[in-house]
Every structure is written in structure tokens, then in C-alpha cells.
Amino acid sequence: MNKLALKPLKIGNFEVGPNRPPFIIAEIGINHNGDMELAKKMILSAKKAGASAVKFQSWKTNKLTAKKSVKAEHHLKDLGCDGEIYDLLKRVEFKKEHHFEINEFCKQNDIIFMSSVFDEEGLVLLEEIGVVAHKLASMDLNYIDLVRKVARTQKPLIIS
């Protein structure tokens, strides 16, 4: 039987692949609730727990959803959303300056900053920051223009 020889993949200073320690990504997403101090506490907790990286989400609310959108029942219950989804997403949206601040905080604490990118503007921002890898959400697998642009960065790409 012929085995496929896999070479390790570099993500920052980490080698990911066979016979390497696990590369653990702590999913922070939007769980910081728009609070930068909470985001920093979560980063420190992830580092203490042994995570190699933390992952946030990068979007512009006005590009992601309409101001008036249909809400599922779980939005009201699970997300504490008593208004429009647009308002919730706007409240937890990472602004440009937040990206730079959190990236710098991650560097100071020796943990990799990553973020799921949802549009081309977000990709430009993450490239400006200098992320070492990209992440695409499963909902964007058919967003072919974005997939191609992320692939052109020639950085490691994680796809849900």
C-alpha cells in the first residue's frame, strides 16, 4: 500500500501535520460581546489552556445582513437578541482598530491571531494586519471570488 507523504504545514512558528503536536485554535468568534477587555481575557484563558491560536470573526454588518431580517426563535433566546439581528451583529462587530489592537495583544502574549473572513474588504484588512493563516466559514464555500482571493494569498487556509 502506497502511503501519501504529507509535509508539515507552517502556521506562524508552528508546524502542523503528522508527528507534530496538535495545533489548537480557540474559537472566540463573537463571544467577546463587543467588549475588548473580555476579548483579551478570553485570549489569556486560551493561552493558559494551551491553545496555539485564537480565532475571531471579521465582517461588516451592513454587508452580512439586512437591517430588517427574519429572526429565528433561538436568536431571541440564545443570543439575547430582542431586536433585529442587524443590531446584535453591529454590537459585536470587530472594528478595524479592534483588529489591530487584538492582533498586537496576541503578539505580546505569544498566541496567533486568526479571524474568519466574510468579504473581500475583510481580507484586505487581515492581510494588512499580517495574519499568518486564513479561515473561511462553511457558508462561504460557494463565494468563489472570495475563496480565490484568499487562496491567492498563498497562506494556509482553514475551511469549515
Disulfide bonds with the S-S distance in Angstrom:
none
